[in-house]
Amino acid sequence: MLIILSKSATSETVQIAEHLAKKGENVAILHVQDACVAVTIKEYCDKLERSKIHVYSLKADLEARGLRNKTGKNVRLIDYKQWVELLMEEHDKIVSWTS
């Protein structure tokens, strides 16, 4: 399952993702727009990594906010083409979370 966050990451979002990962679901979170700020918070990134959740962020959105060099070590920066690949080739379920 690919969860796409476009606003601030909430504890509810993380709890749902963790629950799914514990049940054996392949879970990834893609941070775009304002949600990319979350991938600069070490505790947030570490928590997702411990839960075996793949963490992505759109490189263009990080660059637009001057945050590209401040991301967690386990965050994979992707471009638009790679975003499409995540959607079309790697995940069969997509959730877009906007609140």
C-alpha positions as CSV (number, residue, x, y, z in Angstrom):
1,M,0.0,0.0,0.0
2,L,1.3,3.4,-0.9
3,I,0.1,6.3,1.3
4,I,0.5,9.7,-0.3
5,L,0.6,12.5,2.2
6,S,0.3,16.1,1.0
7,K,-0.2,17.9,4.3
8,S,1.3,17.4,7.7
9,A,1.9,13.9,8.8
10,T,-0.3,13.0,11.8
11,S,0.1,10.4,14.5
12,E,-3.2,8.9,13.2
13,T,-1.6,8.3,9.8
14,V,1.5,6.8,11.3
15,Q,-0.6,4.5,13.6
16,I,-2.6,3.2,10.6
17,A,0.6,2.6,8.6
18,E,2.2,0.8,11.5
19,H,-0.9,-1.3,12.0
20,L,-0.9,-2.4,8.3
21,A,2.9,-3.1,8.4
22,K,2.4,-5.3,11.5
23,K,-0.2,-7.3,9.6
24,G,2.3,-8.0,6.8
25,E,1.3,-5.3,4.3
26,N,4.1,-3.8,2.3
27,V,3.6,-0.1,3.3
28,A,5.2,3.0,1.9
29,I,4.5,6.6,2.6
30,L,5.2,9.3,-0.1
31,H,5.6,12.8,1.3
32,V,4.7,15.6,-1.1
33,Q,3.9,19.3,-0.8
34,D,3.8,20.4,2.9
35,A,4.1,16.8,4.1
36,C,7.7,16.7,3.0
37,V,8.6,18.7,6.1
38,A,8.0,15.6,8.2
39,V,10.9,13.7,6.6
40,T,13.3,16.3,8.3
41,I,12.3,15.1,11.7
42,K,14.6,12.3,12.9
43,E,12.2,10.8,15.4
44,Y,9.5,10.5,12.8
45,C,11.8,8.9,10.2
46,D,13.2,6.5,12.8
47,K,9.8,5.4,13.9
48,L,8.8,4.6,10.3
49,E,12.0,2.7,9.8
50,R,11.5,0.6,12.9
51,S,8.0,-0.2,11.6
52,K,9.5,-1.4,8.3
53,I,7.6,1.4,6.4
54,H,9.3,2.6,3.3
55,V,9.7,6.4,3.3
56,Y,9.7,8.5,0.1
57,S,9.6,12.2,-0.5
58,L,9.3,14.2,-3.7
59,K,12.6,15.8,-4.4
60,A,11.1,18.9,-6.1
61,D,8.9,19.7,-3.1
62,L,11.9,19.4,-0.7
63,E,14.0,21.6,-2.9
64,A,11.2,24.2,-3.2
65,R,11.2,24.4,0.6
66,G,15.0,24.4,1.0
67,L,14.9,21.0,2.8
68,R,16.7,18.6,0.4
69,N,19.8,18.3,2.6
70,K,17.9,17.9,5.9
71,T,16.1,14.7,5.3
72,G,16.4,11.5,7.3
73,K,19.0,8.9,6.2
74,N,16.3,6.4,5.3
75,V,14.2,8.7,3.1
76,R,14.4,8.0,-0.6
77,L,14.1,11.1,-2.7
78,I,12.2,10.6,-5.9
79,D,11.2,12.5,-9.0
80,Y,7.9,12.5,-10.8
81,K,8.8,9.6,-13.0
82,Q,9.7,7.5,-10.0
83,W,6.4,8.6,-8.4
84,V,4.5,7.1,-11.4
85,E,6.6,3.9,-11.1
86,L,5.5,3.6,-7.4
87,L,1.9,4.0,-8.4
88,M,2.0,1.7,-11.5
89,E,4.5,-1.0,-10.7
90,E,5.2,-1.3,-6.9
91,H,1.8,-0.9,-5.1
92,D,-1.6,-2.3,-5.8
93,K,-3.4,-0.1,-3.2
94,I,-3.1,3.7,-3.1
95,V,-4.4,6.0,-0.4
96,S,-4.2,9.8,-0.8
97,W,-4.3,11.4,2.7
98,T,-4.9,15.2,2.6
99,S,-5.8,16.1,6.1
